[in-house]
Amino acid sequence: MKKGVLSVAIALFIGFTTTATEPTTSEKKEVNTETSSIVWKGYKFAGSHNGTIALKSGALLFDGDALTGGEFVVDMTSISVSDLKAGKGKEKLEGHLNTDDFFGTANHNTASLVFTSVTPSGKNSYEVMGDLTIKGITKPVTFAVSVYGNKATATLKVDRTNYNIHYGSSNFTDTLKDKAIYDEFDLVVDLEFL
Protein backbone atom coordinates (compact mmCIF):
# COMPACT_ATOMS: atom_id res chain seq x y z
CA MET A 1 0.00 0.00 0.00
CA LYS A 2 2.78 2.44 0.93
CA LYS A 3 4.57 1.61 -2.34
CA GLY A 4 1.41 2.43 -4.32
CA VAL A 5 0.94 5.80 -2.57
CA LEU A 6 4.61 6.66 -3.10
CA SER A 7 4.34 5.78 -6.81
CA VAL A 8 1.25 7.98 -7.22
CA ALA A 9 2.97 10.86 -5.38
CA ILE A 10 6.04 10.61 -7.61
CA ALA A 11 3.87 10.45 -10.74
CA LEU A 12 1.89 13.52 -9.62
CA PHE A 13 5.10 15.42 -8.81
CA ILE A 14 6.59 14.62 -12.23
CA GLY A 15 3.30 15.55 -13.91
CA PHE A 16 3.12 18.93 -12.13
CA THR A 17 6.73 19.83 -12.79
CA THR A 18 6.56 18.99 -16.49
CA THR A 19 3.37 20.99 -17.02
CA ALA A 20 4.47 23.92 -14.82
CA THR A 21 7.70 24.55 -16.69
CA GLU A 22 7.27 25.13 -20.40
CA PRO A 23 10.27 25.05 -22.69
CA THR A 24 11.83 28.42 -23.38
CA THR A 25 11.43 29.76 -26.88
CA SER A 26 14.30 32.17 -27.32
CA GLU A 27 13.91 34.50 -30.27
CA LYS A 28 16.76 36.55 -31.74
CA LYS A 29 15.74 39.98 -33.03
CA GLU A 30 18.28 41.74 -35.25
CA VAL A 31 18.86 45.44 -34.60
CA ASN A 32 18.33 47.85 -37.48
CA THR A 33 21.71 49.61 -37.63
CA GLU A 34 20.35 52.38 -39.89
CA THR A 35 17.62 53.54 -37.48
CA SER A 36 19.47 52.83 -34.21
CA SER A 37 21.89 55.31 -32.65
CA ILE A 38 24.66 55.59 -30.07
CA VAL A 39 25.45 59.02 -28.65
CA TRP A 40 28.58 59.54 -26.53
CA LYS A 41 29.26 62.37 -24.12
CA GLY A 42 32.65 63.03 -22.55
CA TYR A 43 33.33 65.53 -19.79
CA LYS A 44 36.27 67.75 -18.94
CA PHE A 45 36.99 70.35 -16.30
CA ALA A 46 36.06 73.17 -18.69
CA GLY A 47 32.96 71.60 -20.30
CA SER A 48 32.04 68.60 -22.41
CA HIS A 49 31.92 67.17 -25.93
CA ASN A 50 29.44 64.84 -27.57
CA GLY A 51 28.99 62.91 -30.77
CA THR A 52 27.96 59.61 -32.28
CA ILE A 53 29.34 56.14 -33.01
CA ALA A 54 27.78 53.78 -35.58
CA LEU A 55 26.43 50.39 -34.64
CA LYS A 56 27.91 47.73 -36.94
CA SER A 57 25.66 44.85 -35.88
CA GLY A 58 23.52 43.77 -32.98
CA ALA A 59 20.72 41.56 -31.75
CA LEU A 60 18.50 41.21 -28.70
CA LEU A 61 17.25 37.87 -27.38
CA PHE A 62 13.71 37.46 -26.07
CA ASP A 63 11.67 34.72 -24.41
CA GLY A 64 8.19 35.83 -25.41
CA ASP A 65 8.14 39.54 -24.51
CA ALA A 66 10.90 39.23 -21.89
CA LEU A 67 14.43 40.39 -22.73
CA THR A 68 16.95 37.61 -22.03
CA GLY A 69 20.17 38.62 -23.81
CA GLY A 70 21.93 40.70 -26.40
CA GLU A 71 25.17 41.30 -28.26
CA PHE A 72 26.48 44.27 -30.23
CA VAL A 73 29.46 45.35 -32.32
CA VAL A 74 30.29 49.05 -32.72
CA ASP A 75 32.33 50.58 -35.57
CA MET A 76 34.87 52.65 -33.63
CA THR A 77 36.25 54.23 -36.83
CA SER A 78 32.90 56.01 -37.20
CA ILE A 79 33.35 58.11 -34.04
CA SER A 80 32.28 61.67 -34.77
CA VAL A 81 31.94 64.93 -32.86
CA SER A 82 28.57 66.73 -32.95
CA ASP A 83 29.09 69.78 -30.75
CA LEU A 84 31.89 71.34 -32.86
CA LYS A 85 31.64 72.67 -36.40
CA ALA A 86 33.93 71.89 -39.32
CA GLY A 87 36.99 74.11 -39.15
CA LYS A 88 36.31 74.90 -35.48
CA GLY A 89 38.12 71.95 -33.91
CA LYS A 90 35.80 69.14 -35.05
CA GLU A 91 38.35 67.39 -37.29
CA LYS A 92 41.16 67.81 -34.74
CA LEU A 93 39.14 66.22 -31.93
CA GLU A 94 37.88 63.39 -34.16
CA GLY A 95 41.45 62.68 -35.25
CA HIS A 96 42.66 62.66 -31.64
CA LEU A 97 39.87 60.28 -30.54
CA ASN A 98 41.07 57.82 -33.19
CA THR A 99 44.69 57.84 -31.94
CA ASP A 100 46.21 55.56 -29.31
CA ASP A 101 45.69 58.36 -26.75
CA PHE A 102 42.04 57.35 -26.87
CA PHE A 103 40.50 54.50 -28.90
CA GLY A 104 43.38 53.47 -31.20
CA THR A 105 41.02 52.67 -34.05
CA ALA A 106 43.81 51.69 -36.47
CA ASN A 107 44.38 48.56 -34.37
CA HIS A 108 41.00 48.33 -32.60
CA ASN A 109 38.37 49.25 -35.16
CA THR A 110 35.47 47.66 -33.26
CA ALA A 111 34.19 47.51 -29.70
CA SER A 112 31.64 44.97 -28.45
CA LEU A 113 29.09 44.39 -25.73
CA VAL A 114 27.73 40.96 -24.76
CA PHE A 115 24.98 40.62 -22.14
CA THR A 116 25.90 38.10 -19.42
CA SER A 117 22.73 38.39 -17.30
CA VAL A 118 19.37 40.12 -17.58
CA THR A 119 17.13 40.69 -14.54
CA PRO A 120 13.65 42.27 -14.74
CA SER A 121 13.52 45.44 -12.63
CA GLY A 122 10.02 46.70 -13.45
CA LYS A 123 7.51 46.84 -16.27
CA ASN A 124 9.51 46.84 -19.53
CA SER A 125 12.72 47.51 -17.53
CA TYR A 126 15.76 45.33 -16.93
CA GLU A 127 19.06 45.47 -15.11
CA VAL A 128 21.72 44.10 -17.43
CA MET A 129 25.23 42.92 -16.70
CA GLY A 130 27.53 42.59 -19.66
CA ASP A 131 31.09 42.33 -20.92
CA LEU A 132 32.22 45.51 -22.69
CA THR A 133 35.33 45.22 -24.86
CA ILE A 134 37.23 48.36 -25.91
CA LYS A 135 40.79 48.33 -27.30
CA GLY A 136 40.87 44.56 -26.83
CA ILE A 137 40.23 44.86 -23.07
CA THR A 138 37.07 43.29 -21.63
CA LYS A 139 35.51 44.55 -18.38
CA PRO A 140 32.10 44.00 -16.77
CA VAL A 141 29.48 46.76 -16.88
CA THR A 142 26.01 47.12 -15.37
CA PHE A 143 23.26 49.27 -16.86
CA ALA A 144 19.50 49.61 -17.27
CA VAL A 145 17.57 48.73 -20.43
CA SER A 146 13.96 49.67 -21.23
CA VAL A 147 12.02 47.90 -23.98
CA TYR A 148 8.85 49.25 -25.62
CA GLY A 149 7.44 47.45 -28.66
CA ASN A 150 10.28 47.16 -31.18
CA LYS A 151 12.48 49.77 -29.48
CA ALA A 152 14.94 49.65 -26.60
CA THR A 153 16.96 52.31 -24.79
CA ALA A 154 19.96 52.09 -22.51
CA THR A 155 22.41 54.45 -20.82
CA LEU A 156 25.89 53.27 -19.86
CA LYS A 157 28.50 55.06 -17.79
CA VAL A 158 31.96 53.84 -18.83
CA ASP A 159 35.25 54.42 -17.00
CA ARG A 160 37.71 54.82 -19.88
CA THR A 161 40.73 54.14 -17.64
CA ASN A 162 39.55 50.50 -17.37
CA TYR A 163 40.40 50.24 -21.08
CA ASN A 164 43.88 51.76 -20.90
CA ILE A 165 42.69 55.24 -21.97
CA HIS A 166 44.59 57.50 -19.58
CA TYR A 167 45.08 60.65 -21.69
CA GLY A 168 44.13 63.76 -19.71
CA SER A 169 43.12 61.78 -16.61
CA SER A 170 43.90 63.52 -13.34
CA ASN A 171 44.21 60.05 -11.76
CA PHE A 172 47.42 59.47 -13.70
CA THR A 173 49.02 62.92 -13.51
CA ASP A 174 48.49 65.90 -11.22
CA THR A 175 49.75 68.59 -13.62
CA LEU A 176 46.57 68.93 -15.72
CA LYS A 177 44.49 71.24 -13.50
CA ASP A 178 41.79 72.84 -15.72
CA LYS A 179 42.76 70.67 -18.73
CA ALA A 180 41.73 67.42 -17.01
CA ILE A 181 39.33 65.08 -18.81
CA TYR A 182 37.03 63.12 -16.53
CA ASP A 183 37.48 59.35 -16.54
CA GLU A 184 33.82 58.46 -17.08
CA PHE A 185 31.90 59.06 -20.28
CA ASP A 186 28.27 58.32 -21.11
CA LEU A 187 26.76 56.24 -23.90
CA VAL A 188 23.08 56.75 -24.71
CA VAL A 189 21.79 53.95 -26.92
CA ASP A 190 18.50 53.95 -28.85
CA LEU A 191 17.79 50.68 -30.63
CA GLU A 192 15.16 49.67 -33.13
CA PHE A 193 14.89 45.96 -33.85
CA LEU A 194 13.02 43.83 -36.36
C-alpha positions as CSV (number, residue, x, y, z in Angstrom):
1,M,0.0,0.0,0.0
2,K,2.8,2.4,0.9
3,K,4.6,1.6,-2.3
4,G,1.4,2.4,-4.3
5,V,0.9,5.8,-2.6
6,L,4.6,6.7,-3.1
7,S,4.3,5.8,-6.8
8,V,1.3,8.0,-7.2
9,A,3.0,10.9,-5.4
10,I,6.0,10.6,-7.6
11,A,3.9,10.5,-10.7
12,L,1.9,13.5,-9.6
13,F,5.1,15.4,-8.8
14,I,6.6,14.6,-12.2
15,G,3.3,15.5,-13.9
16,F,3.1,18.9,-12.1
17,T,6.7,19.8,-12.8
18,T,6.6,19.0,-16.5
19,T,3.4,21.0,-17.0
20,A,4.5,23.9,-14.8
21,T,7.7,24.5,-16.7
22,E,7.3,25.1,-20.4
23,P,10.3,25.0,-22.7
24,T,11.8,28.4,-23.4
25,T,11.4,29.8,-26.9
26,S,14.3,32.2,-27.3
27,E,13.9,34.5,-30.3
28,K,16.8,36.5,-31.7
29,K,15.7,40.0,-33.0
30,E,18.3,41.7,-35.2
31,V,18.9,45.4,-34.6
32,N,18.3,47.9,-37.5
33,T,21.7,49.6,-37.6
34,E,20.3,52.4,-39.9
35,T,17.6,53.5,-37.5
36,S,19.5,52.8,-34.2
37,S,21.9,55.3,-32.6
38,I,24.7,55.6,-30.1
39,V,25.5,59.0,-28.6
40,W,28.6,59.5,-26.5
41,K,29.3,62.4,-24.1
42,G,32.6,63.0,-22.5
43,Y,33.3,65.5,-19.8
44,K,36.3,67.7,-18.9
45,F,37.0,70.4,-16.3
46,A,36.1,73.2,-18.7
47,G,33.0,71.6,-20.3
48,S,32.0,68.6,-22.4
49,H,31.9,67.2,-25.9
50,N,29.4,64.8,-27.6
51,G,29.0,62.9,-30.8
52,T,28.0,59.6,-32.3
53,I,29.3,56.1,-33.0
54,A,27.8,53.8,-35.6
55,L,26.4,50.4,-34.6
56,K,27.9,47.7,-36.9
57,S,25.7,44.8,-35.9
58,G,23.5,43.8,-33.0
59,A,20.7,41.6,-31.8
60,L,18.5,41.2,-28.7
61,L,17.2,37.9,-27.4
62,F,13.7,37.5,-26.1
63,D,11.7,34.7,-24.4
64,G,8.2,35.8,-25.4
65,D,8.1,39.5,-24.5
66,A,10.9,39.2,-21.9
67,L,14.4,40.4,-22.7
68,T,17.0,37.6,-22.0
69,G,20.2,38.6,-23.8
70,G,21.9,40.7,-26.4
71,E,25.2,41.3,-28.3
72,F,26.5,44.3,-30.2
73,V,29.5,45.4,-32.3
74,V,30.3,49.1,-32.7
75,D,32.3,50.6,-35.6
76,M,34.9,52.7,-33.6
77,T,36.2,54.2,-36.8
78,S,32.9,56.0,-37.2
79,I,33.4,58.1,-34.0
80,S,32.3,61.7,-34.8
81,V,31.9,64.9,-32.9
82,S,28.6,66.7,-33.0
83,D,29.1,69.8,-30.8
84,L,31.9,71.3,-32.9
85,K,31.6,72.7,-36.4
86,A,33.9,71.9,-39.3
87,G,37.0,74.1,-39.2
88,K,36.3,74.9,-35.5
89,G,38.1,72.0,-33.9
90,K,35.8,69.1,-35.0
91,E,38.4,67.4,-37.3
92,K,41.2,67.8,-34.7
93,L,39.1,66.2,-31.9
94,E,37.9,63.4,-34.2
95,G,41.4,62.7,-35.2
96,H,42.7,62.7,-31.6
97,L,39.9,60.3,-30.5
98,N,41.1,57.8,-33.2
99,T,44.7,57.8,-31.9
100,D,46.2,55.6,-29.3
101,D,45.7,58.4,-26.8
102,F,42.0,57.4,-26.9
103,F,40.5,54.5,-28.9
104,G,43.4,53.5,-31.2
105,T,41.0,52.7,-34.1
106,A,43.8,51.7,-36.5
107,N,44.4,48.6,-34.4
108,H,41.0,48.3,-32.6
109,N,38.4,49.3,-35.2
110,T,35.5,47.7,-33.3
111,A,34.2,47.5,-29.7
112,S,31.6,45.0,-28.5
113,L,29.1,44.4,-25.7
114,V,27.7,41.0,-24.8
115,F,25.0,40.6,-22.1
116,T,25.9,38.1,-19.4
117,S,22.7,38.4,-17.3
118,V,19.4,40.1,-17.6
119,T,17.1,40.7,-14.5
120,P,13.7,42.3,-14.7
121,S,13.5,45.4,-12.6
122,G,10.0,46.7,-13.4
123,K,7.5,46.8,-16.3
124,N,9.5,46.8,-19.5
125,S,12.7,47.5,-17.5
126,Y,15.8,45.3,-16.9
127,E,19.1,45.5,-15.1
128,V,21.7,44.1,-17.4
129,M,25.2,42.9,-16.7
130,G,27.5,42.6,-19.7
131,D,31.1,42.3,-20.9
132,L,32.2,45.5,-22.7
133,T,35.3,45.2,-24.9
134,I,37.2,48.4,-25.9
135,K,40.8,48.3,-27.3
136,G,40.9,44.6,-26.8
137,I,40.2,44.9,-23.1
138,T,37.1,43.3,-21.6
139,K,35.5,44.6,-18.4
140,P,32.1,44.0,-16.8
141,V,29.5,46.8,-16.9
142,T,26.0,47.1,-15.4
143,F,23.3,49.3,-16.9
144,A,19.5,49.6,-17.3
145,V,17.6,48.7,-20.4
146,S,14.0,49.7,-21.2
147,V,12.0,47.9,-24.0
148,Y,8.8,49.3,-25.6
149,G,7.4,47.5,-28.7
150,N,10.3,47.2,-31.2
151,K,12.5,49.8,-29.5
152,A,14.9,49.6,-26.6
153,T,17.0,52.3,-24.8
154,A,20.0,52.1,-22.5
155,T,22.4,54.4,-20.8
156,L,25.9,53.3,-19.9
157,K,28.5,55.1,-17.8
158,V,32.0,53.8,-18.8
159,D,35.2,54.4,-17.0
160,R,37.7,54.8,-19.9
161,T,40.7,54.1,-17.6
162,N,39.6,50.5,-17.4
163,Y,40.4,50.2,-21.1
164,N,43.9,51.8,-20.9
165,I,42.7,55.2,-22.0
166,H,44.6,57.5,-19.6
167,Y,45.1,60.6,-21.7
168,G,44.1,63.8,-19.7
169,S,43.1,61.8,-16.6
170,S,43.9,63.5,-13.3
171,N,44.2,60.1,-11.8
172,F,47.4,59.5,-13.7
173,T,49.0,62.9,-13.5
174,D,48.5,65.9,-11.2
175,T,49.8,68.6,-13.6
176,L,46.6,68.9,-15.7
177,K,44.5,71.2,-13.5
178,D,41.8,72.8,-15.7
179,K,42.8,70.7,-18.7
180,A,41.7,67.4,-17.0
181,I,39.3,65.1,-18.8
182,Y,37.0,63.1,-16.5
183,D,37.5,59.4,-16.5
184,E,33.8,58.5,-17.1
185,F,31.9,59.1,-20.3
186,D,28.3,58.3,-21.1
187,L,26.8,56.2,-23.9
188,V,23.1,56.8,-24.7
189,V,21.8,54.0,-26.9
190,D,18.5,53.9,-28.9
191,L,17.8,50.7,-30.6
192,E,15.2,49.7,-33.1
193,F,14.9,46.0,-33.8
194,L,13.0,43.8,-36.4
